Amino acid sequence: MKKRITDFAEYLEAFFIEYLGAEINVSKHTVRSYRDTFVHLIDYMDNVQGISVNKLMMKDFDRDIILAFLNWLEEKRNNSIATRNQRYAAIRSFCQFLERKDPTRLATWQSMRSIRIKKKKKPSVNYLTVEEIRCILDQVSLKNRHGRRNLTILTLLYETGARVQELIDLTPASIRLEKPAIVRLHGKGNKSRIVPLRDQMVEILRTYIEENHLLIPSKKEHPLFFNSSGHKLTGSGITYILRTYVVMARTTEPELIHEKISPHCLRHSRAMHLLQAGVNLVYIRDLLGHVSIQTTEIYAKADSRFKREALEKASENFFNVDIKEASWNDDKELKSFLKGLA
């Protein structure tokens, strides 16, 4: 007996292929996030509402079901408010698509879209001091290829203020080592931005690229950073790399390294250090790839401790540093890079 295709399956497939893919051309990261949302929604309808996916129909959804699903994400799956709102954004987009595809239930789709975004307490900016970054990078051993790769990853994350996924997606073609040296980052909303590289970062990258034979034409689109199988690293993989050195740093400076450190923390740190050095918010916005200056202003609105530190460091010249050519032969280049951070 031929299995019947439900209207939910038809609409969901059209939403991903016709709407997200062809019509508005969202990034693959948005598609992945939306996909995860509907995987959770299907699980919820099956496990909580008792409706399996092969019987799931559009008539099974209404405002109350969606609201219950969002509460389930937060209460049962321990999702943060930010994640809950992100999941709801995917559902709202789906409802917007349904308003045109099935206007006979327009009131239902509009009702599902009327759920209010849950407000969350804005956290303070979690960033590392220059001393903390120095301490963490000082733990990286340059005696093996993995250590040299990891140093390049962490320094590039900080130097460019890149998001983790932006770094993961880099290829040798994304890097230009000739002056003016730049890296092209592909960020949210399919938007690309160009970030300049200081001479010292160029030498670290050049040494890494040459060591891993990434200059040959056939490796042009190969992942810049890869695992032992040659595949690109994952976000969890980069998080593991950072945390390994954070744990080591805490054993040497337990009072210096605070608890919550993630790769995104390096992005915050770069922005705060530039702000403390007196760099205009507009330039910091462009470096981070923010659409609006209002997003970047979170760094300027940090608490009084951050502001006090910014005043104390305002006289430091962030960019006027002695650049020394990087070499993997000894540890001098690491110390040189660390001194150049401030």
Phi, psi and omega per residue, in radians:
M1 nan 2.289 -3.091
K2 -1.250 2.308 -3.129
K3 -1.280 2.336 -3.116
R4 -1.405 2.345 3.093
I5 -1.544 2.209 -3.102
T6 -1.392 2.790 3.106
D7 -1.181 -0.494 3.078
F8 -1.097 -0.789 3.128
A9 -1.088 -0.732 -3.127
E10 -1.134 -0.808 -3.116
Y11 -1.181 -0.686 -3.123
L12 -1.161 -0.716 3.107
E13 -1.120 -0.734 3.115
A14 -1.140 -0.625 3.130
F15 -1.067 -0.787 -3.100
F16 -1.315 -0.719 -3.040
I17 -1.476 -0.908 -3.052
E18 -1.382 -0.775 -3.014
Y19 -1.504 -1.065 -3.096
L20 -1.188 -0.737 -3.060
G21 -1.371 -0.906 -3.005
A22 -1.632 -0.715 -2.999
E23 -1.424 -0.933 -3.085
I24 -1.825 -0.141 2.987
N25 0.897 1.017 3.122
V26 -1.293 2.900 -3.129
S27 -1.269 2.828 3.128
K28 -1.143 -0.440 3.115
H29 -1.226 -0.655 3.090
T30 -1.174 -0.736 3.106
V31 -1.044 -0.757 -3.141
R32 -1.103 -0.729 3.140
S33 -1.147 -0.759 3.124
Y34 -1.146 -0.688 3.109
R35 -1.022 -0.808 -3.137
D36 -1.071 -0.648 3.122
T37 -1.030 -0.819 -3.075
F38 -1.327 -0.436 2.995
V39 -1.104 -0.781 3.115
H40 -1.158 -0.672 3.140
L41 -1.116 -0.743 3.106
I42 -1.111 -0.722 3.087
D43 -1.070 -0.738 -3.136
Y44 -1.113 -0.795 -3.121
M45 -1.112 -0.591 -3.139
D46 -1.325 -0.922 -3.003
N47 -1.407 -0.539 -3.080
V48 -1.788 -0.818 -3.100
Q49 -1.554 -0.193 3.090
G50 1.278 0.467 3.126
I51 -2.053 1.937 -3.116
S52 -1.246 2.797 -3.028
V53 -1.103 -0.560 -3.123
N54 -1.314 -0.121 3.087
K55 -2.053 0.070 -3.050
L56 -1.318 2.147 -3.109
M57 -2.084 2.796 3.130
M58 -1.103 -0.496 3.138
K59 -1.177 -0.237 3.132
D60 -1.392 -0.115 -3.082
F61 -1.896 2.419 2.985
D62 -2.690 -3.073 -3.078
R63 -1.038 -0.767 -3.094
D64 -1.132 -0.662 3.124
I65 -1.137 -0.774 -3.129
I66 -1.135 -0.735 3.120
L67 -1.101 -0.715 3.104
A68 -1.120 -0.671 3.107
F69 -1.093 -0.766 3.141
L70 -1.114 -0.713 3.095
N71 -1.148 -0.633 3.100
W72 -1.100 -0.723 3.099
L73 -1.016 -0.765 -3.071
E74 -1.330 -0.739 -3.010
E75 -1.531 -0.686 -3.080
K76 -1.660 -0.626 -3.131
R77 -1.704 -0.022 3.094
N78 1.028 0.590 3.045
N79 -1.245 2.553 3.060
S80 -1.260 2.895 3.098
I81 -1.081 -0.646 3.122
A82 -1.088 -0.746 3.124
T83 -1.172 -0.729 3.086
R84 -0.986 -0.812 -3.134
N85 -1.155 -0.610 3.106
Q86 -1.142 -0.726 3.090
R87 -1.106 -0.715 -3.122
Y88 -1.177 -0.564 3.097
A89 -1.058 -0.647 3.098
A90 -1.155 -0.711 3.140
I91 -1.192 -0.689 3.094
R92 -1.073 -0.711 3.116
S93 -1.122 -0.687 3.091
F94 -1.101 -0.735 3.116
C95 -1.130 -0.655 3.091
Q96 -1.075 -0.702 3.083
F97 -1.139 -0.717 -3.114
L98 -1.173 -0.502 -3.139
E99 -1.049 -0.511 3.109
R100 -1.616 -0.605 -3.093
K101 -1.323 -0.635 -3.089
D102 -2.404 1.263 -3.113
P103 -1.179 -0.158 3.127
T104 -1.149 -0.381 3.103
R105 -2.054 0.654 -3.071
L106 -0.993 -0.733 -3.120
A107 -1.079 -0.660 3.131
T108 -1.148 -0.808 -3.130
W109 -1.118 -0.711 3.131
Q110 -1.164 -0.631 3.103
S111 -1.132 -0.702 3.110
M112 -1.169 -0.531 3.120
R113 -1.400 -0.192 -3.058
S114 -1.500 -0.071 3.100
I115 -1.102 2.333 -3.080
R116 -1.371 2.503 3.033
I117 -1.145 2.311 -3.122
K118 -1.349 2.270 -3.122
K119 -1.347 2.498 3.115
K120 -2.170 2.657 3.096
K121 -1.246 2.219 -3.121
K122 -1.292 2.089 -3.133
P123 -1.332 2.733 3.041
S124 -1.251 2.737 -3.101
V125 -1.189 2.175 -3.131
N126 -1.637 1.845 -3.099
Y127 -2.401 2.811 -3.139
L128 -1.756 2.602 3.014
T129 -1.340 2.896 3.080
V130 -1.040 -0.681 3.138
E131 -1.106 -0.663 3.126
E132 -1.169 -0.726 3.115
I133 -1.128 -0.716 3.083
R134 -1.030 -0.788 -3.095
C135 -1.100 -0.712 -3.133
I136 -1.175 -0.839 -3.110
L137 -1.186 -0.437 3.132
D138 -1.194 -0.262 -3.139
Q139 -1.446 -0.244 -3.050
V140 -1.315 2.141 3.095
S141 -1.492 2.375 3.141
L142 -1.768 0.288 -3.072
K143 -1.452 -0.159 3.115
N144 -2.438 2.893 -3.061
R145 -1.101 -0.653 -3.128
H146 -1.104 -0.740 3.126
G147 -1.123 -0.725 3.133
R148 -1.165 -0.663 3.052
R149 -1.098 -0.793 -3.092
N150 -1.116 -0.664 3.089
L151 -1.098 -0.743 3.133
T152 -1.102 -0.727 3.128
I153 -1.059 -0.898 -3.041
L154 -1.201 -0.695 3.127
T155 -1.188 -0.656 3.128
L156 -1.219 -0.654 3.068
L157 -1.010 -0.814 -3.137
Y158 -1.224 -0.835 -3.046
E159 -1.013 -0.720 -3.040
T160 -1.692 -0.229 -3.053
G161 1.135 0.493 -3.053
A162 -1.299 2.596 2.920
R163 -1.255 2.733 -3.081
V164 -1.027 -0.797 -3.114
Q165 -1.126 -0.589 3.095
E166 -1.102 -0.689 3.113
L167 -1.215 -0.718 -3.139
I168 -1.034 -0.670 -3.056
D169 -1.404 -0.044 -3.118
L170 -1.168 2.526 3.015
T171 -2.226 2.903 3.063
P172 -0.971 -0.505 3.125
A173 -1.195 -0.306 -3.139
S174 -1.375 -0.213 -3.028
I175 -1.915 2.345 2.946
R176 -2.099 2.049 -3.069
L177 -1.605 -0.314 3.084
E178 -1.325 2.632 -3.122
K179 -1.238 2.411 -0.064
P180 -1.337 2.129 -3.072
A181 -1.276 2.372 -3.102
I182 -2.538 2.854 2.935
V183 -2.223 2.365 3.124
R184 -1.744 2.037 -3.132
L185 -1.795 2.386 3.121
H186 -1.845 1.904 -2.995
G187 -1.903 -2.693 -3.082
K188 -1.114 2.610 3.099
G189 1.150 0.468 3.141
N190 1.043 0.434 -3.123
K191 -1.691 2.415 3.096
S192 -1.892 2.617 3.055
R193 -2.471 2.686 -3.120
I194 -1.885 2.233 -3.136
V195 -2.050 2.198 3.113
P196 -1.247 2.668 -3.141
L197 -2.037 2.355 3.055
R198 -1.240 2.768 -3.076
D199 -0.972 -0.703 -3.087
Q200 -1.184 -0.683 3.082
M201 -1.132 -0.631 3.104
V202 -1.058 -0.771 -3.115
E203 -1.173 -0.653 3.095
I204 -1.128 -0.770 3.118
L205 -1.138 -0.754 -3.108
R206 -1.055 -0.771 3.140
T207 -1.116 -0.737 3.124
Y208 -1.111 -0.808 -3.099
I209 -1.122 -0.722 3.126
E210 -1.171 -0.714 -3.128
E211 -1.099 -0.594 -3.095
N212 -1.714 0.208 3.028
H213 0.973 0.780 -3.105
L214 -1.681 0.123 -3.139
L215 -1.533 -0.274 -3.106
I216 -1.234 2.553 -3.047
P217 -0.957 -0.607 -3.093
S218 -1.192 -0.292 -3.132
K219 -1.738 0.195 -3.058
K220 -1.009 -0.677 -3.129
E221 -1.850 0.235 3.083
H222 -1.273 2.575 3.074
P223 -0.949 2.347 3.119
L224 -1.142 -0.716 3.101
F225 -2.045 2.188 -2.996
F226 -2.462 2.847 3.134
N227 -1.604 -2.996 -3.084
S228 -1.139 -0.347 3.108
S229 -1.560 -0.051 -3.138
G230 1.527 0.051 3.140
H231 -1.587 2.719 -3.139
K232 -1.112 2.618 3.133
L233 -1.234 2.848 3.083
T234 -1.859 2.918 3.086
G235 -1.052 -0.725 3.130
S236 -1.165 -0.565 3.104
G237 -1.138 -0.746 3.120
I238 -1.207 -0.651 3.074
T239 -1.057 -0.727 3.126
Y240 -1.097 -0.734 3.127
I241 -1.034 -0.853 -3.122
L242 -1.097 -0.808 -3.077
R243 -1.129 -0.530 3.088
T244 -1.026 -0.793 -3.114
Y245 -1.372 -0.466 3.061
V246 -1.121 -0.779 3.115
V247 -1.052 -0.751 3.125
M248 -1.121 -0.697 -3.132
A249 -1.141 -0.614 -3.124
R250 -1.171 -0.485 3.116
T251 -1.260 -0.474 3.139
T252 -1.635 -0.594 -3.134
E253 -2.336 1.230 -3.055
P254 -1.075 -0.488 -3.124
E255 -1.479 -0.270 -3.032
L256 -1.557 -0.763 -3.020
I257 -1.546 2.022 -3.128
H258 -1.423 3.086 -2.882
E259 -1.260 -0.988 -2.961
K260 -1.543 1.752 3.134
I261 -2.257 2.211 3.111
S262 -2.351 2.925 3.082
P263 -0.983 -0.592 3.137
H264 -1.152 -0.405 3.106
C265 -1.104 -0.540 3.089
L266 -1.168 -0.614 3.083
R267 -1.121 -0.826 3.091
H268 -1.055 -0.705 -3.097
S269 -1.097 -0.766 3.133
R270 -1.045 -0.790 -3.127
A271 -1.098 -0.784 -3.118
M272 -1.153 -0.684 -3.138
H273 -1.168 -0.657 3.078
L274 -1.161 -0.724 3.119
L275 -1.095 -0.759 3.138
Q276 -1.132 -0.450 3.117
A277 -1.477 -0.014 3.089
G278 1.594 0.216 3.121
V279 -1.248 2.377 -3.115
N280 -1.063 2.467 -3.139
L281 -1.029 -0.535 -3.138
V282 -1.086 -0.726 3.136
Y283 -1.225 -0.656 3.093
I284 -1.138 -0.696 3.084
R285 -1.019 -0.786 -3.119
D286 -1.167 -0.664 3.118
L287 -1.095 -0.755 -3.081
L288 -1.416 -0.293 -3.138
G289 1.390 0.475 3.082
H290 -1.299 2.471 3.107
V291 -1.257 -0.719 -3.063
S292 -2.074 2.537 3.074
I293 -1.135 -0.415 -3.135
Q294 -1.108 -0.590 3.095
T295 -1.140 -0.699 -3.117
T296 -1.231 -0.420 -3.080
E297 -1.156 -0.209 3.105
I298 -1.044 -0.488 -3.140
Y299 -1.300 -0.614 3.117
A300 -1.312 -0.376 -3.113
K301 -1.703 0.265 3.136
A302 -1.102 2.910 -3.010
D303 -1.201 3.083 -2.979
S304 -1.096 -0.526 3.130
R305 -1.134 -0.747 3.110
F306 -1.099 -0.746 -3.107
K307 -1.130 -0.678 3.116
R308 -1.111 -0.742 3.118
E309 -1.125 -0.634 3.134
A310 -1.114 -0.713 3.126
L311 -1.146 -0.696 -3.125
E312 -1.151 -0.527 -3.064
K313 -1.786 0.074 -3.028
A314 -1.100 -0.436 -3.085
S315 -1.476 -0.125 -3.120
E316 -1.319 2.426 3.079
N317 -1.610 1.807 -2.992
F318 -1.161 -0.650 -2.964
F319 -1.691 -0.281 -3.090
N320 -1.467 1.450 -3.079
V321 -2.169 2.767 3.064
D322 -1.433 1.992 -3.127
I323 -1.609 2.196 3.079
K324 -2.054 2.481 -3.098
E325 -1.085 2.298 -3.119
A326 -1.301 2.522 3.078
S327 -2.555 2.463 3.128
W328 -1.534 0.026 -3.044
N329 -1.203 -0.525 3.086
D330 -2.588 -2.994 -3.031
D331 -1.658 0.135 -3.078
K332 -1.125 -0.622 -3.093
E333 -1.178 -0.519 3.104
L334 -1.196 -0.806 3.119
K335 -1.085 -0.652 3.120
S336 -1.116 -0.744 3.130
F337 -1.117 -0.749 -3.110
L338 -1.109 -0.695 3.104
K339 -1.137 -0.535 -3.119
G340 -1.331 -0.189 -3.093
L341 -1.133 -0.569 -3.093
A342 -1.802 nan nan
